Amino acid sequence: MEFTINQVAALIGGQVKGNGDEKINMLAKIQEAKKGQIAFLSNPKYEPFIYTTQASAVIVKKDFQPKKEVQSTLILVDDPYVSFTALLEQYHQMITFQKVGVEQPSYISENAVVGSSVYRGAFSYIGNKVKIGNNVKIYPNAYIGDDVVIGDNTILYAGVKIYAGTRIGANCTVHSGAVIGSDGFGFAPQQDGTYKTIPQMGHVVLEDNVSIGANTVIDCATLMGDATTIRKGVKLDNLIQVAHNVEIGKNTVIAAQTGISGSSRIGENCIIGGQVGVAGHLKIANKTGIGAQAGILKSITEEGERILGSPAFDAKQYFQSYAVFKKLPELHSGLRDLEKKVDQLEGDKIDK
């Protein structure tokens, strides 16, 4: 796909300085870009590359003042990074949403309802009473159980498994290997030491603009009518476990290998690092930041807290404690020296 620089500038609301009729067909890093490609300059430390790059166009900040001659056409914007990200999104959508039609073999129930411009890959399965919106892309080997609802412009990549009753909103992305709606970890201990499975009868709701990473698992709620709920704009990384009846507030982002135990409530606009463990039935306040490998054993009630450690506590206190902790060998050695001196003084007293 080719576009003129003028067309790209119009897409991101930029102003062209140079030859706007030149065509571009690819996005690239400023230090590697060639003719026919477009790059961006946001970080000042990369400014030297703008004088040597072969890119046909570079997106720069409106107030950028070059120190030397620049060969590339410039597109002036308020925020180059944001504009380049928007361009990447548009480019990705153009590529991703080209696929239309049905590949065989595949299966779809007679009573399923499918919108327009839908792609169904080979070996995909669509169950009874499923409702699929417009422009949805279902890649090969995806499984969609009975009574599932999927909104417009949602993508299910290869090997995704969507259990019965799941509700997925518009503009969602579910990456390969993800499982949505599997049983929660519910087992009742018996007197003979065995465990009896507690049937999991609820479902999962993904609201609009949610992204689910590869091999992430979201369990259904325990009781019929209840839902494990992922609110609008949530982004989950790969290899995350979300247990039954959890709710994750809108625009929260969670990094890989995090585990959230049953019935916990994560607030809005939280940022959670990798390998975090959240115990069950806790509440995490809005805008909480949790560092990697933290262990959350109690609720966080104050908005905007920064938490580290396992068990986790306030980040400032954590760093103060760590400053002492890393000196423990030195402090221990000093303490041993003091003990020896005290023993020696006590011995001297006895001799006298």
N, C-alpha and C positions, 0 to 999 in steps of 0.2 A: 504494500500500500504506500502510495506517495501523496504528499501534501505540500503545498507551497508554505513558505515561512509565514506569509500573510494569513493563511488559513489557520496555522497553529497559533499565531498571535491572537487571532479573533477568538479561538477556543478558550484561551486562558486569560483573555482581557489584557493583553500586553500591547506595547507600542514598538513598532519596528524601526530600527535604525540601521539602514543598509539596504541590500537587495532583497525585497520581500517576495520576489517572484521565483527565487531559487527553490528547488524541490528537495525535500528530505524524506527518508524512508525508514529511519531507525533512530533510537535513543542510545546514548553512550556516555561514558565518563569523559570529563573534559580532557584528561591527560591521555586518553586513548582514542578519542573521536576522529573520524575520517570525513572526507567530503561526502555530502549526502546525509550526514547525521547531525543530531541536535544534542547539546549538552547544557549544563547549568553551572553557574558559579554562585555559591552561597557562603562557603567558608573562606575567609580572607587568605588562609594559608595556601589555597589553591590558585590564587590570583596569577602567579607566574605562568601557569599553563594557558591562560587566556591569550597570551602573546605568542604562543607557539602552536596551539591546537589547530588541527586541520578541519574542525567542525564547520559545517556550513552556517550554523546558527548557535548562539549561546544565550541562555536566559540569564539575565542579570538584574540586580536591584536598580530601581529607578534613579537613585542618586549615585550610581557607579561612575567614577571618573577614571578612565584608563590613563596609566602613566606613560604608555607607549602606544604605538599604532596597533590596532586590532584588525586582523584580516576577516574575521567572521562577522556575519550580520548579527546584531544584538536585538534581543527582545526584552524590553524594559518592563518590569513588573514590581509589585509591592514586596513580594516574598518569593524569591527564586525557588527555594526548596518546596514550598507549598504548590507553586505553579507546576514544577516538574513532576511532583507526585500526582497532581491532577491529570497531567498528560500521560503518565504511566497507567493510571486507572483507565483513561479513555482508550489507550492502545490495547490494554489487556482485555477490555470489554469487546472491542472490535474483533480481536482474535478469538476469544472464548465463545462469543455468541454467534459465530458464523455457522456452527453446526446445526442442522435442521434435518428432521426425518427419522426414520426407523431402520435400525440395522437388525438383521435376522441371523440366528434365531433369537427371539425375545418373547416375553409373555405379558399380556395385559388382560385383566378381567373385563368381561363384557359390560359390567356396570360402572367401570371407572370413567371419570370425566376428565378429559385432557384439553387444555387450551391450545392456542395457535402458536406456531413457530417453536414447537417442542422438539428436542432431540432425545431419542431413546437408543442407547447403545446396545450392542449385542449381548445376549444372555442377561439382560436386565429383567426384573420381575416386578409387576405392579398388581397389587391385590385388589380385593373387593371394595367397592364404594370409595376408592381413592379419588381425591380431587386435586388436579394439577393445574396450576395457573399458566399464563402465557409466557413464552420464551424460557421455559425451564429446560435445563440441560441435565440429562441423566446418563451418566457414563456406563460403560460395560460392567457387568457383574454387580450392579447395584440392586439391592433388594428393598422394596417398599411394601410394608405390610398393610393389612386391611384398615380401612377408615382413616388413613393418613391424609392430611391436607397440606399442600405445598403452594406457597405464594409465588407471584410473578418473579421472573428473573433470578430464580434460585438455581444454584449449581450443586449437583451431587456427583462427586468424582468417583472413579472406579472403585468398586468393592465396598461402598458405603452400605450400611445396614440400618434401615429405619423400621423400628418395631411398630406394631399396630397401635392406632390411636394417636400417634404423634402429630403435633401441629407445628408446621414450619412456616414462618412469615415470608415476606418478599425480600429480594436482594440478599439472600443468605448464601453462604458458601460452606459446604461440608466436605472436608478433604478425605482422601482415600483411607479406608480402614476404620473410619469412625463408626461407632455403634451408638445409636440414639434410641433409648427406650428399653434397654435390657433390664432384667430384674435387679432390684435393690438387694443389698446384702442383708437379708432378713432370715434369721434362723433362731428358733426357740429351743433352749437347752432342755433336755428330758432327764428324768430321774435316773435313767440307766447310763447317763453320760453321753448319749447321742444327741444329735441336733435335728429338729424337724423344720422343714422349709416353710416359711410364712409366705403365702401367695402374694405377689406384688400386682395389684390391680389398677394402679393409676396410669398416668401417661406423662409425656414431656411436651413442653411448649417452648419453641424458639421464636422469639419475636423478630421483627424486621431488622435487617442489616447485621445479623449475627454471623460470625465466622468461627467454625469449629475445625481445629487442627487434625492432622493425620493421627489415626489410632487413639483418638480421645474417646472416652466412654461416658455417656450421661444416662444414669439409671432412672427408671420411671418411679413415680410416687407409689406409696404402699397401698392406699385406699382408692377405690373407684371414685372418680370425680375430682381427686386431687392431682396436682401436677408438680413435677420438677420444672422450674421456670427459669429461662435464660432471657433477660430483658433486652430491649432494643440496643443495638450497637455494641454488644459484648463481643470481645475477641478472645478466644481460647486457643492456646498454642497446642502443639502436639503432645500426646501421651499424658493427658490430664484425666483424672477420675473425679466425676461429679456424682455424688451419691443421691439416694432417694430423698425427695421432698426438699432439696436445696433450692434456694432462690438466689440468683446473681443479678444485682442491680444494673441498670443501664450504663453503657459506656465503660464498664470495668474491663480491664485487660489482665490476663493471667498467663504466666509463662509455663514452660514445659515441666512435666512430672509433678505438678501440684496435685494434692489429693484433698478433697473437701468432703467431710463426713456428713452423714444424714441430718436433714432438718436444719442445717446452718443457713444463716441469712447474710449474704455478702452485700454491702451497700453499693451505691452508685459511684462511678468515677474512681474506683479503687485501682491501685496498681499492685499486683502480687507477683513476686519473683519466682524463679524456678525452684522446684523441690520443696515447696512450702506444704506443711501439713496443718489442716484445720480440723480440730476436734468437733464432735457432733453437738447440735443444738446451740451453737454460738451465734452471736450477732456481731457483725463487723460494720462499723460506722462508715458513712460516706467519705470518700476522698482519703481513705486510709492507704498508706504505702507500707508494704511488707517486703522485707529483704529476703533474698534467696536462702533456702534451707531453714527458714524460721519455723518454729513449732508453736502454733496458736492453741493454747489450752484454756483460755478464758475470753469472754466477750470484750470487744474494743468499743467503748461507748462515746469517745470524744472524736469529733470529725477532724480529719487532716493529720492524725498521728502518724509518725514514722516508727516502725517496729522492726527489731532485729533480734536474732538469737533463738535458742531453743532450751528451755521455754522462752518465748519472746517477751521483750519489754522495750521501753522507750529507746529510740536509736541513740540519742545523746548519752543516756546513762549506759547504754551498751558499750559505746566507744570509750567512755571513761573507765568502765570496768575492764575492758580489754587492755587498756593501757597499763592497768595494774597486773592483769593476768599474765601478760607476756613477760613481765619482770619477775614472776614467781620463782624461777630457778635462782636468780640473783638474790632475791630477798631471802629465800630458803638458805642459801649459802651463807649470807650475812648472819642469819639467825643461828646457824650452827656455830659460827665463829664466836658469837656472843655467849652461847651456852658453854663453850669450852673455856672462855675467859671467866665466866661466873664460877664454873667448877674449879678452875685454878685458884681463884680468890678464896673460895670456900675452903679449899685444901690448905692454903696458906694460913687461914685463921685457925684451923684445927692444929697445925704444926706449932703455932705459937701458944 
